[in-house]
């Protein structure tokens, strides 16, 4: 019987499978859920302006440029952190530490995506593109390369990077940076500690093994929970004032209030009666809160 190496039909059958595996590995490196959430914040910022020239082509251009930029920065982060990921049970299965993707291949992918994304953003509007570029710089250079392995306060710069898409979208719609755009950026910045610090507590041993400084390792669990509660409150206030600033309808304000009460309640209960289960529940709800809040802003713009 002929082996697969000499069977052209077998080679033809294997090629689509190989391409599909490569696509899945590439897609995994973009952290699609995280990218989608940040993409929606950018669309929310754009929609919040109720821009008179907003239409499907412009909406899709914003979505496309942000998707490429955010995905590219995420892949570059994975390339930079591949040694850390290899030491953590939570991340050792990722394509780079698992050996499914070569480092050079990942680097090229990240660079191509970011160049395409930022280039597209700059072609849409100079200010919009510069803010997108600033987000990339804060995320990859300041947060990941410079500070992540040195101080737990690196999350501040990670939060600023996370706030750039919504600020960029808002600036594109009105042509300048305004107080509402800054508030929306701050909402994401203050949401980041709730998102990241709850994760740091859940995977404390992983981060310790990889020697990544975190709030729980440097300041203890009690201080970390206090920080989470405070950041949750500040995120809620920033989102609330943003909604008032854009004149959100009463129905949307009521939904936003209900979501905000839930986030604050979980953060306070987690502080008073800490548990691993509640901590992880807060992590998941914080992401749901940001997603729903931003979707409300998107809906408000139409």
PAPANU-168626 format. One line per 5 residues: their letters; for each residue x, y, z of N, C-alpha, C. Coordinates in pm, whole numbers. Layout:
% PAPANU-168626
A	X Y Z X Y Z X Y Z  ... .
//
This chain:
% PAPANU-168626
XXXXX	85 -120 0 0 0 0 88 125 0  54 226 -82 135 347 -88 118 428 38  226 490 83 219 576 202 158 709 166  116 786 269 57 917 247 152 1012 178  285 992 200 384 1082 142 389 1070 -10 .
XXXXX	342 956 -63 344 937 -208 204 938 -267  108 967 -186 -31 968 -231 -77 1112 -249  -92 1162 -371 -130 1301 -392 -267 1333 -335  -358 1237 -335 -491 1260 -280 -484 1287 -131  -396 1212 -61 -380 1233 83 -325 1372 110 .
XXXXX	-230 1417 26 -173 1551 44 -279 1658 23  -365 1637 -77 -470 1734 -104 -570 1740 12  -594 1626 75 -687 1624 187 -626 1687 312  -495 1673 327 -428 1725 447 -412 1876 442  -401 1933 321 -373 2075 309 -482 2163 372 .
XXXXX	-612 2139 343 -715 2220 409 -712 2207 561  -683 2086 611 -677 2067 756 -563 2149 815  -448 2149 745 -333 2226 792 -363 2375 792  -429 2422 686 -465 2564 680 -564 2600 789  -659 2510 815 -757 2536 919 -692 2541 1057 .
XXXXX	-596 2452 1083 -525 2453 1211 -446 2582 1227  -384 2626 1118 -306 2751 1124 -399 2869 1152  -513 2873 1085 -609 2980 1109 -656 2980 1254  -685 2861 1307 -731 2851 1446 -623 2900 1542  -498 2868 1514 -389 2915 1599 -376 3067 1592 .
XXXXX	-384 3122 1471 -377 3267 1456 -494 3335 1528  -612 3279 1510 -732 3336 1572 -721 3332 1724  -666 3224 1776 -648 3211 1921 -556 3320 1975  -454 3356 1898 -359 3457 1944 -417 3598 1946  -530 3619 1881 -593 3751 1884 -681 3770 2009 .
XXXXX	-698 3663 2090 -788 3670 2206 -921 3732 2161  -993 3659 2080 -1109 3713 2009 -1213 3779 2100  -1239 3721 2218 -1340 3780 2306 -1294 3914 2360  -1167 3922 2401 -1113 4049 2450 -1110 4152 2338  -1068 4109 2220 -1064 4200 2105 -1202 4250 2071 .
XXXXX	-1301 4161 2074 -1439 4199 2044 -1489 4303 2143  -1459 4284 2271 -1504 4379 2372 -1445 4518 2348  -1314 4524 2323 -1250 4653 2297 -1300 4714 2166  -1327 4630 2068 -1383 4677 1941 -1519 4742 1964  -1601 4680 2048 -1734 4736 2076 -1722 4869 2149 .
XXXXX	-1622 4884 2236 -1604 5015 2302 -1573 5123 2198  -1492 5089 2099 -1462 5187 1994 -1586 5225 1914  -1667 5126 1880 -1792 5153 1809 -1889 5232 1896  -1885 5206 2027 -1971 5281 2119 -1929 5428 2123  -1797 5452 2127 -1750 5590 2125 -1793 5662 1999 .
XXXXX	-1784 5595 1887 -1825 5654 1759 -1976 5678 1756  -2052 5579 1800 -2198 5591 1798 -2248 5697 1895  -2175 5716 2005 -2219 5811 2107 -2225 5954 2055  -2155 5982 1945 -2153 6118 1890 -2277 6146 1806  -2349 6040 1768 -2465 6053 1680 -2426 6134 1556 .
XXXXX	-2309 6098 1504 -2248 6170 1391 -2343 6168 1271  -2370 6285 1213 -2465 6289 1099 -2415 6215 975  -2283 6194 964 -2231 6123 846 -2209 5975 875  -2252 5929 993 -2234 5788 1027 -2326 5702 941  -2268 5604 874 -2345 5513 790 -2277 5377 797 .
XXXXX	-2331 5282 727 -2278 5146 734 -2132 5139 688  -2095 5200 574 -1953 5194 533 -1858 5255 636  -1894 5370 694 -1806 5432 794 -1800 5348 921  -1913 5292 960 -1920 5206 1078 -1831 5083 1059  -1838 5024 940 -1756 4906 911 -1607 4942 902 .
XXXXX	-1576 5062 854 -1437 5105 847 -1377 5119 986  -1455 5176 1078 -1410 5187 1217 -1390 5047 1275  -1487 4960 1252 -1478 4824 1306 -1356 4750 1249  -1334 4762 1119 -1223 4692 1056 -1087 4741 1102  -1071 4874 1107 -942 4929 1148 -912 4898 1294 .
XXXXX	-1014 4902 1379 -992 4869 1520 -965 4721 1538  -1036 4637 1465 -1013 4494 1478 -869 4458 1443  -820 4510 1332 -683 4480 1290 -581 4535 1390  -603 4657 1437 -508 4720 1530 -505 4647 1664  -622 4619 1717 -630 4551 1848 -577 4409 1838 .
XXXXX	-615 4338 1732 -567 4202 1713 -415 4199 1699  -362 4293 1622 -218 4299 1602 -142 4323 1731  -191 4417 1812 -124 4445 1939 -132 4325 2032  -244 4252 2028 -259 4133 2111 -161 4024 2070  -145 4003 1940 -50 3903 1891 93 3944 1929 .
XXXXX	125 4072 1917 259 4118 1957 281 4098 2106  178 4120 2186 189 4095 2330 217 3948 2357  149 3860 2286 172 3717 2303 314 3679 2262  364 3743 2157 501 3717 2115 600 3760 2224  576 3876 2285 663 3926 2391 655 3839 2517 .
XXXXX	536 3787 2546 512 3715 2672 519 3564 2658  573 3514 2549 570 3369 2528 646 3292 2635  751 3352 2691 825 3284 2798 746 3281 2928  672 3388 2955 584 3391 3072 472 3289 3057  409 3289 2940 297 3198 2916 339 3052 2934 .
XXXXX	462 3020 2899 510 2882 2909 519 2835 3054  528 2928 3149 542 2893 3290 409 2886 3365  302 2926 3301 172 2934 3368 79 2825 3317  15 2755 3410 -79 2650 3372 -192 2705 3286  -233 2827 3316 -346 2889 3246 -315 2919 3099 .
XXXXX	-188 2939 3067 -153 2987 2933 -54 2899 2857  -6 2793 2919 98 2711 2853 46 2641 2728  -86 2633 2711 -144 2568 2595 -154 2661 2474  -125 2789 2492 -136 2883 2383 -41 2845 2269  -73 2888 2146 3 2840 2030 154 2862 2038 .
XXXXX	200 2976 2092 345 3001 2097 416 2911 2197  377 2909 2326 447 2821 2419 427 2673 2388  316 2638 2324 291 2498 2289 369 2455 2164  429 2551 2095 507 2519 1976 426 2504 1850  299 2543 1853 215 2531 1733 241 2643 1633 .
XXXXX	296 2754 1682 330 2868 1596 472 2910 1628  552 2932 1526 689 2977 1546 691 3124 1588  784 3164 1678 792 3304 1722 802 3403 1607  886 3373 1506 900 3466 1394 769 3480 1318  697 3370 1304 568 3371 1237 469 3461 1311 .
XXXXX	467 3450 1445 378 3533 1526 416 3680 1518  546 3707 1519 593 3845 1510 549 3908 1378  567 3837 1269 527 3888 1139 376 3911 1133  301 3816 1188 155 3830 1189 114 3955 1266  171 3974 1386 137 4091 1466 173 4221 1397 .
XXXXX	290 4225 1334 333 4346 1264 243 4377 1145  209 4275 1069 123 4295 952 -14 4347 995  -73 4287 1097 -205 4329 1144 -202 4472 1195  -100 4507 1273 -94 4643 1328 -68 4747 1220  20 4717 1127 46 4812 1019 -80 4835 935 .
XXXXX	-150 4727 903 -275 4741 828 -379 4818 906  -393 4784 1036 -495 4850 1118 -467 4997 1140  -345 5030 1181 -310 5170 1206 -310 5249 1076  -257 5189 969 -258 5256 839 -399 5288 794  -491 5193 811 -631 5215 775 -691 5325 861 .
XXXXX	-662 5323 991 -715 5425 1082 -665 5565 1042  -536 5576 1010 -480 5705 968 -542 5754 838  -575 5661 749 -636 5700 622 -780 5748 641  -845 5703 748 -982 5747 777 -981 5889 833  -892 5911 931 -882 6043 993 -754 6048 1074 .
XXXXX	-682 6161 1065 -551 6171 1130 -562 6159 1282  -652 6233 1344 -665 6228 1490 -706 6089 1535  -802 6032 1468 -848 5895 1498 -731 5797 1490  -653 5806 1383 -541 5716 1365 -433 5734 1469  -407 5859 1509 -304 5886 1610 -344 5829 1746 .
XXXXX	-472 5838 1779 -518 5782 1907 -508 5630 1904  -544 5570 1792 -529 5424 1778 -383 5385 1791  -295 5462 1729 -151 5436 1739 -102 5451 1882  -155 5551 1954 -117 5571 2095 -157 5450 2179  -276 5395 2150 -319 5276 2222 -225 5159 2199 .
XXXXX	-182 5142 2076 -86 5036 2043 46 5057 2118  94 5180 2122 220 5212 2189 209 5186 2339  101 5234 2401 82 5212 2544 75 5063 2577  6 4988 2493 -18 4847 2521 108 4762 2503  173 4775 2389 286 4688 2357 416 4737 2420 .
XXXXX	447 4865 2402 577 4916 2445 579 4948 2594  485 5031 2640 487 5075 2780 443 4963 2874  326 4905 2847 271 4804 2938 347 4671 2932  352 4612 2812 405 4476 2800 558 4471 2808  624 4549 2725 769 4539 2717 839 4604 2836 .
XXXXX	791 4722 2877 865 4798 2979 823 4765 3122  692 4765 3152 648 4768 3292 590 4637 3346  537 4551 3264 462 4435 3312 545 4347 3405  673 4330 3375 759 4243 3455 826 4318 3570  796 4448 3583 862 4530 3684 771 4574 3798 .
XXXXX	645 4605 3767 558 4662 3869 412 4626 3844  334 4603 3950 191 4576 3931 115 4698 3881  176 4816 3894 111 4939 3848 112 4950 3696  170 4851 3631 166 4849 3484 23 4847 3432  -70 4798 3515 -210 4789 3471 -270 4926 3442 .
XXXXX	-212 5032 3500 -261 5167 3469 -239 5197 3321  -120 5162 3271 -91 5184 3130 -168 5087 3042  -189 4966 3093 -274 4873 3021 -416 4925 3011  -461 4991 3120 -595 5050 3120 -606 5166 3022  -501 5250 3016 -500 5360 2920 -507 5306 2777 .
XXXXX	-432 5200 2751 -436 5138 2619 -576 5088 2588  -639 5025 2687 -774 4974 2668 -876 5083 2644  -847 5205 2694 -940 5316 2677 -925 5390 2545  -819 5361 2471 -795 5433 2346 -900 5406 2237  -950 5283 2219 -1050 5263 2113 -1175 5347 2132 .
XXXXX	-1226 5355 2255 -1349 5433 2275 -1320 5582 2257  -1203 5628 2301 -1165 5767 2281 -1148 5797 2133  -1086 5704 2060 -1066 5723 1916 -1199 5731 1842  -1291 5641 1876 -1421 5643 1811 -1496 5772 1836  -1492 5820 1959 -1557 5945 1994 -1494 6063 1918 .
XXXXX	-1360 6066 1915 -1290 6175 1847 -1319 6175 1697  -1333 6058 1638 -1364 6049 1495 -1501 6110 1466  -1596 6085 1554 -1731 6133 1530 -1748 6283 1543  -1672 6347 1633 -1690 6490 1656 -1571 6574 1609  -1461 6508 1572 -1347 6579 1518 -1248 6630 1620 .
XXXXX	-1271 6605 1748 -1178 6647 1852 -1202 6564 1978  -1113 6578 2076 -1128 6508 2204 -1210 6596 2297  -1316 6541 2354 -1400 6618 2446 -1410 6549 2580  -1482 6611 2672 -1492 6559 2809 -1564 6425 2813  -1663 6405 2727 -1733 6276 2723 -1638 6165 2678 .
XXXXX	-1557 6194 2577 -1460 6096 2532 -1361 6059 2640  -1316 6159 2716 -1223 6133 2826 -1291 6050 2935  -1418 6080 2964 -1491 6003 3064 -1507 5858 3020  -1537 5838 2893 -1549 5701 2842 -1416 5627 2851  -1308 5698 2819 -1176 5637 2832 -1148 5601 2978 .
XXXXX	-1183 5692 3070 -1162 5666 3213 -1248 5550 3261  -1366 5535 3205 -1453 5422 3243 -1383 5290 3215  -1320 5281 3098 -1245 5158 3064 -1122 5145 3152  -1052 5258 3174 -933 5256 3259 -966 5206 3400  -1076 5252 3458 -1113 5210 3593 -1174 5070 3596 .
XXXXX	-1227 5027 3481 -1281 4891 3474 -1169 4788 3469  -1056 4825 3411 -944 4731 3394 -901 4666 3526  -883 4741 3638 -844 4674 3763 -943 4568 3808  -1073 4596 3793 -1172 4494 3830 -1154 4370 3745  -1126 4390 3618 -1109 4279 3525 -979 4202 3554 .
XXXXX	-869 4275 3573 -738 4210 3586 -710 4161 3728  -742 4243 3829 -704 4207 3966 -782 4085 4016  -907 4071 3975 -980 3950 4013 -914 3828 3949  -861 3846 3829 -789 3738 3760 -658 3708 3833  -589 3813 3878 -464 3795 3952 -486 3712 4077 .
XXXXX	-598 3734 4146 -627 3658 4267 -661 3514 4236  -737 3493 4129 -777 3357 4095 -657 3272 4054  -561 3332 3984 -445 3259 3934 -317 3308 4000  -325 3328 4130 -213 3383 4207 -85 3300 4188  -95 3168 4199 23 3082 4190 85 3086 4050 .
XXXXX	0 3097 3948 51 3108 3811 139 3231 3794  88 3344 3838 165 3468 3825 291 3465 3910  281 3402 4027 399 3390 4114 505 3304 4047  463 3193 3985 556 3103 3917 626 3174 3801  552 3260 3732 609 3331 3618 683 3458 3659 .
XXXXX	681 3490 3789 748 3608 3844 695 3737 3784  565 3742 3768 500 3865 3723 443 3934 3846  486 4056 3878 436 4125 3998 289 4162 3982  211 4133 4085 69 4165 4084 31 4234 4213  -87 4293 4218 -135 4356 4340 -146 4256 4455 .
XXXXX	-203 4136 4434 -211 4040 4546 -74 4002 4601  26 3987 4514 159 3946 4562 232 4061 4629  207 4184 4588 279 4298 4644 207 4364 4761  74 4364 4758 -1 4439 4859 -101 4354 4938  -116 4229 4902 -207 4141 4974 -348 4142 4917 .
XXXXX	-425 4044 4957 -560 4027 4904 -656 4135 4950  -645 4177 5075 -738 4278 5127 -724 4408 5051  -601 4454 5033 -578 4577 4959 -623 4564 4815  -604 4447 4758 -646 4424 4619 -797 4433 4608  -869 4375 4703 -1015 4380 4698 -1065 4523 4718 .
XXXXX	-999 4599 4801 -1036 4740 4819 -1015 4818 4690  -906 4788 4622 -877 4853 4494 -983 4818 4390  -1024 4691 4389 -1128 4647 4296 -1259 4720 4324  -1296 4731 4451 -1421 4798 4487 -1417 4945 4446  -1305 5012 4473 -1292 5154 4438 -1293 5172 4287 .
XXXXX	-1220 5090 4215 -1215 5104 4069 -1351 5076 4007  -1425 4982 4065 -1560 4954 4014 -1650 5075 4030  -1641 5139 4147 -1721 5259 4172 -1685 5371 4074  -1556 5390 4052 -1512 5496 3962 -1554 5466 3818  -1549 5339 3779 -1593 5301 3644 -1741 5331 3626 .
XXXXX	-1820 5298 3727 -1964 5323 3722 -1992 5473 3710  -1921 5554 3790 -1941 5699 3785 -1902 5755 3649  -1791 5707 3594 -1746 5757 3464 -1845 5721 3354  -1895 5598 3356 -1996 5555 3257 -2123 5637 3275  -2165 5657 3400 -2288 5731 3427 -2282 5874 3378 .
XXXXX	-2172 5944 3408 -2159 6082 3363 -2146 6088 3211  -2085 5987 3151 -2078 5982 3005 -2217 5971 2944  -2299 5884 3003 -2435 5865 2954 -2515 5994 2965  -2498 6066 3076 -2565 6195 3092 -2514 6294 2988  -2383 6292 2964 -2323 6385 2868 -2373 6368 2727 .
XXXXX	-2406 6245 2686 -2455 6223 2550 -2607 6228 2543  -2671 6249 2660 -2817 6258 2662 -2886 6125 2640  -2837 6020 2705 -2898 5888 2689 -3043 5890 2730  -3126 5817 2656 -3270 5810 2684 -3295 5748 2821  -3412 5777 2875 -3445 5732 3011 -3441 5580 3022 .
XXXXX	-3489 5509 2922 -3488 5364 2927 -3347 5309 2936  -3257 5365 2857 -3118 5323 2862 -3054 5356 2996  -3087 5471 3051 -3031 5510 3181 -3075 5414 3290  -3198 5368 3282 -3248 5273 3383 -3173 5140 3374  -3154 5092 3252 -3078 4968 3235 -2935 4984 3284 .
XXXXX	-2875 5098 3253 -2738 5124 3296 -2729 5131 3447  -2827 5191 3510 -2830 5200 3657 -2839 5061 3719  -2924 4976 3662 -2939 4840 3715 -2808 4762 3701  -2743 4775 3587 -2614 4707 3566 -2509 4760 3664  -2509 4890 3686 -2411 4952 3775 -2430 4909 3919 .
XXXXX	-2554 4903 3962 -2583 4858 4099 -2532 4716 4119  -2550 4630 4018 -2503 4493 4027 -2352 4485 4042  -2279 4568 3966 -2133 4566 3974 -2085 4613 4111  -2141 4724 4158 -2099 4776 4288 -2133 4677 4399  -2250 4616 4392 -2292 4521 4495 -2197 4402 4500 .
XXXXX	-2162 4348 4386 -2069 4234 4383 -1932 4272 4436  -1885 4392 4401 -1753 4437 4447 -1752 4454 4598  -1859 4510 4654 -1866 4531 4800 -1879 4399 4874  -1965 4309 4823 -1981 4179 4888 -1850 4100 4883  -1781 4110 4769 -1652 4042 4757 -1550 4096 4856 .
XXXXX	-1563 4223 4889 -1473 4285 4987 -1508 4240 5128  -1638 4233 5159 -1682 4200 5295 -1681 4049 5323  -1716 3970 5221 -1721 3825 5236 -1644 3758 5122  -1514 3769 5123 -1434 3719 5011 -1443 3568 4993  -1449 3527 4869 -1444 3384 4834 -1397 3372 4690 .
XXXXX	-1338 3259 4657 -1290 3237 4521 -1406 3240 4421  -1517 3181 4460 -1632 3174 4370 -1687 3314 4342  -1699 3395 4446 -1751 3530 4429 -1653 3615 4349  -1526 3595 4375 -1423 3669 4303 -1431 3642 4152  -1447 3515 4116 -1457 3481 3974 -1589 3530 3916 .
XXXXX	-1694 3531 3997 -1823 3584 3953 -1812 3733 3922  -1737 3806 4005 -1715 3947 3982 -1636 3969 3853  -1536 3886 3830 -1458 3895 3706 -1548 3881 3584  -1636 3782 3583 -1723 3759 3468 -1827 3870 3455  -1882 3915 3569 -1984 4019 3563 -1925 4152 3515 .
XXXXX	-1801 4180 3555 -1737 4305 3513 -1728 4312 3360  -1692 4201 3297 -1686 4197 3151 -1825 4215 3091  -1925 4148 3150 -2062 4161 3103 -2111 4305 3119  -2074 4366 3231 -2114 4504 3258 -2059 4598 3150  -1931 4586 3121 -1871 4674 3021 -1931 4650 2884 .
XXXXX	-1952 4523 2849 -2011 4490 2719 -2150 4551 2706  -2235 4530 2805 -2373 4579 2798 -2378 4732 2800  -2292 4794 2879 -2289 4941 2886 -2253 5000 2751  -2152 4941 2688 -2109 4992 2558 -2212 4963 2449  -2278 4849 2457 -2384 4820 2360 -2499 4919 2373 .
XXXXX	-2528 4961 2494 -2630 5064 2515 -2592 5193 2443  -2463 5227 2447 -2416 5348 2379 -2425 5331 2227  -2395 5211 2178 -2407 5184 2036 -2552 5199 1992  -2643 5140 2067 -2786 5149 2034 -2834 5293 2040  -2782 5368 2137 -2823 5509 2154 -2789 5591 2030 .
XX	-2684 5551 1958 -2642 5629 1843 -2725 5607 1718  -2814 5508 1719 -2894 5479 1600 -3041 5519 1619 .
//
